[in-house]
Amino acid sequence: MTKWFAIALLAVASPLPAVAASGAGETLIYTVKRGDTLFALSRDYLIGSDAMRQLRAANKVRIPERMPVGMQLVVPRRLLKFTPVTLKVQTFSGPVSLAANGRTLPVQKGADLVEGAQLITGANGFVVLGGSDGSRVALPSNSAVRVGQARRYLLVNATDIELQVDKGRAEVRAAKQAPDSRFRVKTPLAVTAVRGTIFRAGYSEAAASAATETIEGEVAVASPKAELAVPAGFGAAATASGDLAKETLLPAPQLADPAKVQTEALVSLDFKPVAEARGYRIQVARDAGFQDVIAEVEPVTPRGEFADIRNGTFFVRAAGVSPIGLQGLEEAWSFRRQRVGLAADAGQSALPGGFRFAWQAEGEGKSLFRFQLYGPQAADLPLVDEAGLGKPEMTLTGLKPGAYRWRVGVIQTTPEGSAEVWMPLQKLTVGG
């Protein structure tokens, strides 16, 4: 049986403090103001009839009606009154569902998530959650996240948000948190508390391992066996036994041909290989910030192939995966998608000794064609070269016997630009 364990991570500014003991963070500090009494604080801000007694005993308050101004009360969060904090679905694409109150429904943009709600992404499903503090959580395909806590404590106006990643991965951009506010991300193997950083967290149920990759800021990773500081550009992998391995994140793969217009039926994006990468994760999005991801693949080689990408300008990024399962750094690249297809055929025409060449273009925008015919003698110099053709056909007569090669090209123009496509050279044999 797999031995489960917890890893505590705390995003902090350097230098790193020691990882807090179990239960730390479950209290907050309230500084007594003029006119405060324990009776009034309990009535207005605490839950339960026994809350005042617990607070008085924990803080050794002798006279509840008269507390010194500036006294610091340690208040358990579980005793505090709160109002719900709603997290909103900012963007999504593909199969994404929302489970709440025993029901599962298709998600909608702007939907509110309250405590207990769960978001689930399917294959090529993506969703981004936004908090009122400016934090963002992006879920890729085949992931599930549950809202464990989402509340604002009335006593100190502090928020407490906890997300449980039940499967898959999450990319977190945590805004700087106010004093006593918390933003935590949990998985079955890890707990991550942040105060303003960008990192990725995930786990593999099959491998019983957890991964943390720090993009900005710094996190502290602790297991029953070890404790590591993980600054930006580094990652840590943990096993179920509690072992930790820290390494530099692999560099961002470079797109091999950024200027290439993607005209084929299948969008193929090639990256230069990254040394030591055992695989890659490649994503396509509508925006440079990758808040609106529309496709993702995890190939072994640095080549991403995507179907059903419509015309337009898109962005792609790739990360190399290290041998211990850490995903490396990423860099966004823009590319233009303009589907242009071309099919052609040749046959005898109604004219004596004539040959009719016909073609058809696939795509959007205005098309201008170019026809080239190469004779038996001059292999590199076209015998016929007609450009700027508006009609999808041409008839030639008077061809002498021999082996010819021919091809058709098209320049297709849309408001975003032009793309040129040539079909492969075709053979034509004219008999005597």
N, C-alpha and C positions, 0 to 999 in steps of 0.2 A: 504493500500500500504506500502511496506517495505521502510523504510527511509534509504537510502544509506549514508554511511559516509566513511571517509578515516582515516586510522591509519598510522602514520609515525613511522618508526623504523630506528634506526641508530646504526650500529655496531661500538663500540668504545672501547678504552682502559679506564680502570677505572682511575679517577672518571668520571662519566657521565655528559656531559654538558646538559643544558636544550634543549628540542626539539626545533628545529629552526622554526621560523614562516613561514607561507605560502610564497612560492616564494624563500626562501633561498636555496642556491645550484644552482640557475639558473644563477649565475655569477661565474667568476673565477678571480684570481688576476694575473696581469702581472707586473713584476718589470722592469722598464725602464732601458735600457742599454745605454752605450756610443754610440752616433751616431743615436739613435732612433729619428724619427720624427713621428708625428701623421699622416702625409701624407703617409709616407712609410709603417707604420703599417696598415693603412687602405687599401692601395693598395694590400699589400701582404697577409693579414690575415683576412680581414673583408669582409662581403657580403653586397652588396647594395650601391647605390650612397649616401644614407643618413646616412650610418653607422658612418662616421667620425664625422658628426655633433652630433649624439646621444652620441658617446663616449666622445667627447669634453665637451658637456654640463653636462653629468653625473659626470665627473671627474674634472670639473671646470679648464680645461686647458686654460691658458691665451694666451700662444704663442705656437702654434702647432709645429713650427720649432725647438723650444728649450724647451725640457722638462728636469727637473733635473734628473740626474742619481740616481737610487734608488727609484724614485717615483713609487708608486703602483697604477696601473690603475685597476679599477673594470670594467670588460668586460662582458656584457651579452653573454651567450653561443649562443643565437639565432643569434648573429651577426657574429659568427666565421666561417671562412672557415674550411672545414674538408675533410678528405678522408675516404672512407668506411672501417669499420673493419668487417671482415667476421668471423662468428662463424661456426665451423665445426661439422658435425655429426661424433662422434668418434666411437660409437658402437650403435647397435640397434638389437632388436629381435622382432618377432611377427609382427602384423599389425601396421605399422607406415607410415604415409603419410605426404607429404610436399605440402602446398598450397602457391602459389606465382603467382602474375600477373594474377589472375583469373583462374588459372589452379591448379588441384590437381593431384599429381603424387606419385608413390611409392618412398620412400626415399632410398638413397644409402649411403653407408659408405663413408665419406670424402666430402659429399655434403656441399656446402657453403650456409649459411643463411644470407641474407642481410635484410635491414630494410623493414618491412612489411610482411616478410615470416612467415608462421605459421606451427608448427609441431603438429601433432595429433596422439595420440596413442589409439588403440582400446583395446579390452579385451585381456589380456596377451601380450600387446605391450609395449615395453620399449625402451628408447632412452637416450643417454648421449651426451650433447653438450660440446665442449671445446673452450675456448677462448685463444688468443695468450698470455695472461698474466698468464695462468695456472689455471684459474678458471674452474670449472665444474658445470654443471647443469644436474641433472638426473630427468627424468620424468617417473613415473610409469604408470600403465594401466589407460585407460580412462581419459587422460589428454590432454590439448592443451595449447601450449605456442606460443606467437607471439613476433617477434623481433620489439620492438618499436623504439629503437635507437641503432645504432652500428657504432660509428664514432670516428675518432681521430682528435683532433683540432691541426692545424698546428702551431698556435701561441706558445703553451706551450707543445706540444707533449703529450697531455693528452687524455685518452680514455673516452668515455661516452657510456655505454651499459645499455640498459633498456629492460627487458623482461616482457611481459604481460602474466600472467597465466590466461587464459580464463576459464579453468575448471580444476578440479583435484588438484594435489599437485606437488611440486617441491622440491628437495633436493639440496641445494646450498653449494658448497665448494668454497668460494670466496677467491682469492689470495689477498695478501696485495696490496692495491691500492697506486699508486704514488700520490703526491700532485695534486689536481685539477682533478684527475680521479674519475669516478663514476661507480658503478655497482649496479643497482637497479632492484628489482623484484616487480612487481605490480600484484594485483588481483583486482576484483571489490570492495573489501572491505579494501585493505591494500596496503601500499607502504613500501618497505623495501630497505634501502640503506646500503651497507656493505663496510667495509674496511679491510676485512680479518677475516673470521669466517666460521663456519659450522652451518647451521641451516636448518630447514624445514619450509615451508610456504604452506598454503593451505586454501581453504574455501569450505563450503558447501552451494550451492545455495539453496537447499531445506530448510536448517535450518537457512539460512541468518546469518552465523557465520564464523569467521576467526580464524585461529590457527597459532601460532608461537611457535616452539620448538627449543631451543638453545642447540646445542651439544658442540660447542667450541666457546670461545669468549664471547661477551656480546652484547645485543641489548637493545635499549630503545623503548618502545611501548607507543604510545600516541593515545588517542581518544578524542572526544569532551568533555568527562566527566572526564577522568583520564589520568595519566601518570605513567608508571611502568618501572623499570629497570629489565631486564630479563637476568640473567647470565647463564652460562653453567649449564645444569642439571635442568633448570626450563622452564616452558612454560607459555604462556598467551593465553586465549581465549577471543574473543570479539564478542559481539552481535550487531545486527543492531541498537540497541538503544544507543550504545556507551559504554555500561558497559564492564569492563575488569575484568577478574578473573585470578589470578596468582597462580600456584601450582608447587610443585616439580614433575618432570617427574617420571613416574613409572619405577622401576628397570627393567633391561633387563631380559626377560624370559630365563631360563636355559634349554638346551636340555636334555631330560630325559635319553637318552641312546646314547651318542655320538659314541660309538664303534660299534653300530649295523650296519651291512651291509644290505642295502635295496634290498631285493631279490624279493619281491612280485610284482605283476603286477602294483599295485598302490603304489607309494612311500608315506609312512605315517610317518610324523615327529611329535613326541609328545614332548611338552614342559611342564615344571612344571608350575602350575597355579600361576598367580601373583595376590596378594590381591588387591581388588578394581578395577580390570580390567573388563570392560563391554564387551570387545572383543579384538581381536588381528589382527595384520597384519603380515603375514609370507611371506618371499621372498626367492627364490632359485636363485643362480647366479653361473656362471662359475668361478668367481674370488673372492678372499677374500675382495676386495675393493668394490664389488657390482657395478662395472661399466658395467657389462654384465649380467643383470638380465634376467632370462628366464621364470619365473613363479611367481605368486603372488596370495594369497588368503586372505580373511578377515573373518575368522570364529569367531563365538561366543566363542567357546572353544579353548584351546591352542593345537589344533591338525591341522596340515596342510596336506592335501592329494593332490597329484599331479600325473597326468597321463602323459604318453609320455615322461618320463625322460629316456634318453639313458644311457648306461653304462659309468662309469667314476667317477671322483672325483668332487664333487660340494660343494657349501657352502650355508648355510641357516642361516637366522636371523629372529628374531621375536620382535615385539614391542607390549606392552599392551596398550590398548586404555582406557583412564580414563573416568569417567562419564560425564565430560564436553567436551569430544572429542579430548583431547590432546594425541598424540602418544608418548610413552615413549622411554627410551633408548634401544639400541640394542647391541647385541654381536654376532659376526660371528662364526659359527661352521662348520667344514668340515665333510662331510659324503661320503661314497662310495656307489655308485649305481652299483649293478651287478644283473641283472635280471636272476633268476634261477627258473624255473618251473619244476614240476614233476607230471606225471600222470601214473597210474598203474592199472592193472586189473588181475584177476585170473580166471582160468577155467580148465576144464578137458583137459588132454593131450592125445596124441595118445597111450601112454603107459598104460597098464592095471593098474588101481588104481592110476594113476599119475595125478598130478596137475601142470599146467603151469602158472607161474607168469611172466608177461611181463610189462615193464615200458618204458617211454619215457621222456627224459629231454628236457627242453626248455632253451635256453641261448647260450652263446658263451664260447669258450675255451674247454679244455679237461675235460671229465667227467669220474669219477670213482664212482661205485655204491656199496652200502652195503644193503644186504637183511637180515631181521630178522623175525623169526617165533617163536611165543610163544605158548607153549602147554597148554592143559587144566589144568594141575596140577600146573606147575610153572608159576605164573602170571608175575613175575618180571625177571626171568632168561630165556633168549631166548633158545629155543630148537635148532634152527639153527641160526647161525650168520656168514654170509659170507661177507667179506670186500674186497675191491680192485677189484671188478668185472668190466670188460671192456664191457661185452655184456649186453644188456638190457633185459635179461630174465633168468629164472631158472626153472627147472622142479624137483619136489619132488615126490617120491613114498614111499609106505609103511606107510602112515600116518594112525594111528589108529582112530577109530571113536571118535568124540568129537568136542568141540568148540575151534577153534584156532584164534589167532590174528597175523597179519603180517603187515609189513611196509617196505618201501624202502627209502633209503637216497642217496643223491648224493653230491659229492664234485667236484665243478667245478672250474677250475684254468685258470686264464687269466694273462697277464703280470702284472696287477695291484694287483693281490693277489688271494686268494681262498675264496670260500663261500660254506657253507654246508647247505643243506636243507633236511628236513625230511617230508614225507607225513604223515598224521594222520594214526593211527592204523586202519586196516581194519579187518572185521570178515570173517572167513571161517569155515563152518560147514561140517565136514566129516561124512557121514552116515554109518550105519553098514551094 
